[in-house]
């Protein structure tokens, strides 16, 4: 345990292979994530004409709603480590007629291919919970770099109520799951982010599978601002 968390068992290569397999069925098997993306997007409060970066866009959850919020005068850049997930996100962007404002790119969050102070909002969902500890600071510093002064960072991740070890963490290394609970607010505070707000809860179950999910882990949404 480090800072109340267990270490991830996934490397970048292992992550790419996992999501190549999961990309086509990800949305169907993780419906419960949608309500948390909705909350995170609401906290982001994107405005018309703003420039938003979605890091680890996955199948496009959150990305579509943010693109709708910024309107035709705004822009959303979105990237993911997995080409297969980008294909899903691109199809979703085309379906909603947003290709004029959504710009997709394959890349690694440790080296964001964007200029300094370019974005009003950086949005990241369900990525840091599969990143090893030594990747946290490099990734968060990159997000900080590309944010405009005063810009918003929104993080959505698998989490837990506090630093106490959970049952899921006790069996994580035997389950083959990529994600484990993380607590990101202390990292943001150490990097100098301001006005940090964290909310946490378990999913609201709609079926037996989601009841199991709710027993094993919850989700945190963290909103922070880059110092002006």
N, C-alpha and C positions, 0 to 999 in steps of 0.2 A: 504493500500500500504506500502511495505517495500523495500527500495533500488530500488524504481521504479517498483516493481512487486506486484501482488496480491498473496494471499496464495492459496495453493492447497487444494482441497476438498477431496483428495483421501488418504486413509490409505493403508498400505501394504496388508491387507486382501481384501479390496475393489479392489485394483489393480490386485491381483491374480485372483479374480472372473471375472473382466472385460476382462483380456487377455486370460482366459480360454475360454471365449465366442468368442473373436476376433481372436484367433490364426489361425484358419483354413481359414479365409477370409482376414487376415490382408494385405497380399501382394496385393491382387486384389483391395482393397479399399484405398491403400496408395501408388499408383504407383509413385506419385510425389516426394516421399522421395528418390527415387533411385538416382536422379541427385545430391542430397546433400550428400548422402553416397559416391558417386563417387568423389566428391570434397574433402570430409574429408579423404578418403583413400589416395588420391593423396597427401594431406598435410602430412599424416602420413609417407609416403615415406618409407615403410617397405623394408628391405634389406634381401637378402638371408642369412639364418642361424639365423635370429633374433628370439627373444621370445616375443610374443605379447599376451596381455590380452584384451579380449573383454568383457566389463561389460555390462550386459543387452543386450545379443546378439539377443534377439527377434527371428525372423525367420531365422536369419543368414545373413541379409544384412550387408555388410561391412566385416563380418567374412570370407566369402568365398574369397573375393578379397585379404584380408590380408593373408590368408593361401596360396593362389597362389603366392603372392609376396615373402613370406619367403622361399618358396621352400621346397624340401624334407629334407633339413638339419635344417630347422627352426621348430617352434612349435607355435601353437595358442591355448591358453586356453580360453574357453568361458563359461560364466555363465549367468543365468537368474533366476529371482524370480519365474517365471511360468514354471512348468513342461510341459505345453501344448506348449509354445513357444519353449522350448528346443527340443521337438519332431519334430517340423517343421524345426528347425536348423539342427538337426541330419539327417533328410531325405535329406536336401539340401546338407549336407556334403557328404553323401553317393552317391548322384547323381553325384557330381563332383569328386568323387574318392579321397577325402581328409581325410578320417578317420585316416590315419596314422599320420597326423600332427594336427588334430583338436581334442581337448579334452574337452568335455562338462560336466558341473556340475551345479546342482541346488544350489542357494545360495542367500544371501542378500548382497547388496553392502555396507551396513554399517559394515559388518564384512567379508572382503574378505578372503577366505580360502587358502591364498597363502603366501609364506615367504617374508620377507623384501628384497627389491632391487633385485627382480627376473626378471623384465620385461624391455625390451628396449622401448616398446610402450604400453600405456594403451589407449584403444579406447572405447568410450561410446556414443551411439546414442539414442536420444529420451527417456531419463529416468529422468534426473534432472528436466525436465519440468512438471513432475507429482509428484515430491517429495516435501513435506512440508518444509518450511524454516529451521526448526530445524534439518533436515536431511542433508542439504548441506555440512556443515563443516565436520561432521563425515565421509561422503562418500568421499569427496575430500581428506581428510587426509589419508584415507585408500588407495586411488589411489596413493597418494604421497609416502606412505610407501612402496608399492610394486614396485614402479618404481626404476630403477637403477639411480644413480647420472647422471644428464644430459639427462635422458630419456624423451621421448615425451608423453604428454597428449593431446588427441584429443577429444573434446566434440562437439556433434552435437545436437541441440535442437530447438524446437519451440521458436521463439523470436519476437522481434520488433525493430524498428530502434533506439529507445532511451527510456528514462524513462517515457515519457508521456503516460498516460493511453489510451488504445485503445478501440474501440467499442467492440471488442471481450471480453476484460477484463470486460467491463461493464455488459455483459450478461452471462459471464462464469458460474456463480453458478446456473443459470437456465437451462443451455444447457445439463448438464449431461456428458460433455466431461471430460476425465481425465487430459488432458494437458492444461497448460497455458503458456504464453510467459515468458521466463527467460533471465536474463542478467548475465552470469557467470564470465566474465573477472574480475570484481572487487573482487570476492571471491578468485580467483586464485592469484591475486596480494597480497592480505592480507596474504595468506598462504605462500608467498615467492617463488612462481613460477616465472620463468624468461622468457624473450623474448616472451611475450604474444601477440598474433596476433588474431584479431577478424574480420571476414567477415560476412556480412548480406545481404540477399536479399529475395524477395518473390519467390515462385515457378513460373516457366514459364508455363502458362496454355496451356493444350492440349485439354481441353474440358470445358463444363460449370461448372462442379463440381470443377475443379481446379481453375477456375476463382474466385469462391466463396472463396476457401481456400486462394488464393492469396490476396483477399480483407481483410480477417479476420486476418491473421498472416503471418509472414515470418519465415526464419530459420537463425540461427547463427552457424558458425563453428569457434571454438576457438582452437588454437594451443598454447601450452605452454611447457616449459621445467622445469624439476626438477633441482634445483640448484646443481652444482657439488660439 
